[in-house]
Amino acid sequence: MKYRNFTKDNLSVSQLGFGCMRFPTLDDKETINKEESTKMLDYAIDNGVNYIDTAFPYHNEQSELFVGEYFQKNGRRKDIYLATKCPVWKAEKEGDFYNLLKLQLERLQVEYVDFYLLHALDRQRWDKITSLNVFQDMKRAKEEGLIRYLGFSFHDEYPLFEEICDAYDWDFTQIQLNYMDIGHQAGLQGLDYAHNKGFSVVIMEPIKGGKLAYPPQDIQDLFKEASNDFSPSGHALAYLFNREEVSVVLSGMSSMAQVEDNVNVASIVEANSLDEKDQDIYIEAKMIFDKRTQVGCTSCDYCMPCPQEVEIPKIFKQYNNLHVYGEESNKDLYEKLQEENHDASHCVECGSCESQCPQHLNIIEDLKSAHDNLTEV
Ligand SMILES: NC(=O)c1ccc[n+]([C@@H]2O[C@H](COP(=O)([O-])OP(=O)(O)OC[C@H]3O[C@@H](n4cnc5c(N)ncnc54)[C@H](OP(=O)(O)O)[C@@H]3O)[C@@H](O)[C@H]2O)c1
């Protein structure tokens, strides 16, 4: 494992962090498969991962509880840096942020968290939390030793990113970045901006929520020309490990094979280690993908549950796969959703999904196009 400096205190953090949003689940697809997830966390920590990132809402609010149980059982809390995020949308009045943190510490069964983030900030949330004096609560939490470092994760347009960076002397920030999303949200511009301000930067969705794991054949052929023989996911991680401005790359791994694969890449690629030819390969891969992708959904599931039970991320996955991979079988999958009454025709345009979407997708319109394409004979 390669390590990077983190925060102005130069903590030594593993460049690969374990994102606790995509643990394997049992047959019901909801309950965390604790046995397998425990093995995966064990393997990651045994192989040098020391940054664990969870949040209140992950896995239907079960992720923090599981992470808490995990560390309670094995006493490994001291070996790692623990990050969780404040569900800012739950705060209604001054003082709520402090109370939410206390609740999260109980759920995690810990005295403190190393890294605390104000979760998924966008314009609406930022205006709300500043009006509720969030920094007063965070100051108190730091003074009482409940959190060591404060950051925020971001999902909105670039200008707001600068505004938030400039508003407070943050310790770190968490942004979405991968070789496809360089101009999206904070993007590469945000990475530079935060880095130049002296904030450490944590990356989320490095494999675009899994979308870069199984690219079409022409991209796979392109990767064969790279100097490292990595999986496509490995290449997505390598692109980020190569950047010196990045401190930690979080991946939400859902199987042991993925943990092994990602740990391997994190033990090989260092900052500034890829040559120009390798870097050009990622630019070309992006161009090939860009031409085919219809909707930039990352399957983060923030839009779910839909009140009409429309399976939004599944539908967009089928729509994109149809175009990116030319897989006609996605039409069969969509037909199954129609039989189960979970297809896009049940959308009543209430918009509750759009207000939750961190990618700010036009879900209502995109669902209509997806429906037309997936039902075309
Ligand atoms: N603060 C925020 O607003 C926010 C938002 C999103 C994420 N996050 C955090 O950031 C973390 C990382 O984001 P993410 O989970 O979207 O990361 P990601 O690494 O882009 O996506 C994870 C998915 O990629 C696939 N994958 C990972 N490694 C693979 C490998 N070696 N081979 C094949 N497929 C692989 C898996 O997909 P399959 O399961 O389909 O196989 C996995 O579920 C999250 O877990 C969470 O902790 C934070």
The ligand as an SDF file (V2000), in Angstrom:
LIG
                    3D

 48 52  0  0  0  0  0  0  0  0999 V2000
  -20.2320   12.0420    0.0500 N   0  0  0  0  0  0  0  0  0  0  0  0
  -20.9930   11.6850   -0.9560 C   0  0  0  0  0  0  0  0  0  0  0  0
  -21.8870   12.4270   -1.3660 O   0  0  0  0  0  0  0  0  0  0  0  0
  -20.7270   10.3530   -1.5770 C   0  0  0  0  0  0  0  0  0  0  0  0
  -21.3920    9.9690   -2.7380 C   0  0  0  0  0  0  0  0  0  0  0  0
  -21.0210    8.7830   -3.3060 C   0  0  0  0  0  0  0  0  0  0  0  0
  -20.0370    8.0100   -2.7010 C   0  0  0  0  0  0  0  0  0  0  0  0
  -19.4310    8.3780   -1.5500 N   0  0  0  0  0  0  0  0  0  0  0  0
  -18.3760    7.5670   -0.8750 C   0  0  0  0  0  0  0  0  0  0  0  0
  -17.3490    7.3070   -1.7950 O   0  0  0  0  0  0  0  0  0  0  0  0
  -17.1870    5.8850   -1.9030 C   0  0  0  0  0  0  0  0  0  0  0  0
  -16.7320    5.5730   -3.2910 C   0  0  0  0  0  0  0  0  0  0  0  0
  -17.7790    5.8240   -4.2270 O   0  0  0  0  0  0  0  0  0  0  0  0
  -18.3390    4.6230   -5.0390 P   0  0  0  0  0  0  0  0  0  0  0  0
  -18.7340    3.5120   -4.1300 O   0  0  0  0  0  0  0  0  0  0  0  0
  -19.3290    5.1660   -5.9900 O   0  0  0  0  0  0  0  0  0  0  0  0
  -16.9720    4.1520   -5.7830 O   0  0  0  0  0  0  0  0  0  0  0  0
  -16.6620    3.4440   -7.1420 P   0  0  0  0  0  0  0  0  0  0  0  0
  -15.3880    2.7460   -6.8720 O   0  0  0  0  0  0  0  0  0  0  0  0
  -16.6810    4.4330   -8.2490 O   0  0  0  0  0  0  0  0  0  0  0  0
  -17.8410    2.4270   -7.4000 O   0  0  0  0  0  0  0  0  0  0  0  0
  -17.9790    1.2730   -6.6560 C   0  0  0  0  0  0  0  0  0  0  0  0
  -18.4580    0.1540   -7.5540 C   0  0  0  0  0  0  0  0  0  0  0  0
  -17.4730   -0.0640   -8.5680 O   0  0  0  0  0  0  0  0  0  0  0  0
  -17.3740   -1.4280   -8.8500 C   0  0  0  0  0  0  0  0  0  0  0  0
  -15.9930   -1.8640   -8.5490 N   0  0  0  0  0  0  0  0  0  0  0  0
  -15.1620   -1.4230   -7.5690 C   0  0  0  0  0  0  0  0  0  0  0  0
  -13.9730   -2.0440   -7.6710 N   0  0  0  0  0  0  0  0  0  0  0  0
  -14.0600   -2.8880   -8.7110 C   0  0  0  0  0  0  0  0  0  0  0  0
  -13.1570   -3.8130   -9.3200 C   0  0  0  0  0  0  0  0  0  0  0  0
  -11.9190   -3.9580   -8.8800 N   0  0  0  0  0  0  0  0  0  0  0  0
  -13.5970   -4.5520  -10.3780 N   0  0  0  0  0  0  0  0  0  0  0  0
  -14.8550   -4.4090  -10.8500 C   0  0  0  0  0  0  0  0  0  0  0  0
  -15.7450   -3.5430  -10.3280 N   0  0  0  0  0  0  0  0  0  0  0  0
  -15.3420   -2.7940   -9.2780 C   0  0  0  0  0  0  0  0  0  0  0  0
  -18.3990   -2.1410   -7.9830 C   0  0  0  0  0  0  0  0  0  0  0  0
  -19.6000   -2.2180   -8.7530 O   0  0  0  0  0  0  0  0  0  0  0  0
  -20.6110   -3.5090   -8.5990 P   0  0  0  0  0  0  0  0  0  0  0  0
  -21.0190   -3.5100   -7.1670 O   0  0  0  0  0  0  0  0  0  0  0  0
  -21.6910   -3.1520   -9.5620 O   0  0  0  0  0  0  0  0  0  0  0  0
  -19.8000   -4.6990   -8.9860 O   0  0  0  0  0  0  0  0  0  0  0  0
  -18.5900   -1.1770   -6.8420 C   0  0  0  0  0  0  0  0  0  0  0  0
  -19.8330   -1.2990   -6.2130 O   0  0  0  0  0  0  0  0  0  0  0  0
  -18.5530    5.3120   -1.5000 C   0  0  0  0  0  0  0  0  0  0  0  0
  -18.4990    3.9600   -1.1700 O   0  0  0  0  0  0  0  0  0  0  0  0
  -18.8810    6.2210   -0.3590 C   0  0  0  0  0  0  0  0  0  0  0  0
  -18.1560    5.8190    0.8040 O   0  0  0  0  0  0  0  0  0  0  0  0
  -19.7530    9.5520   -1.0060 C   0  0  0  0  0  0  0  0  0  0  0  0
  1  2  1  0
  2  3  2  0
  2  4  1  0
  4  5  1  0
  4 48  2  0
  5  6  2  0
  6  7  1  0
  7  8  2  0
  8  9  1  0
  8 48  1  0
  9 10  1  0
  9 46  1  0
 10 11  1  0
 11 12  1  0
 11 44  1  0
 12 13  1  0
 13 14  1  0
 14 15  2  0
 14 16  1  0
 14 17  1  0
 17 18  1  0
 18 19  2  0
 18 20  1  0
 18 21  1  0
 21 22  1  0
 22 23  1  0
 23 24  1  0
 23 42  1  0
 24 25  1  0
 25 26  1  0
 25 36  1  0
 26 27  1  0
 26 35  1  0
 27 28  2  0
 28 29  1  0
 29 30  1  0
 29 35  2  0
 30 31  1  0
 30 32  2  0
 32 33  1  0
 33 34  2  0
 34 35  1  0
 36 37  1  0
 36 42  1  0
 37 38  1  0
 38 39  2  0
 38 40  1  0
 38 41  1  0
 42 43  1  0
 44 45  1  0
 44 46  1  0
 46 47  1  0
M  CHG  2   8   1  16  -1
M  END
$$$$
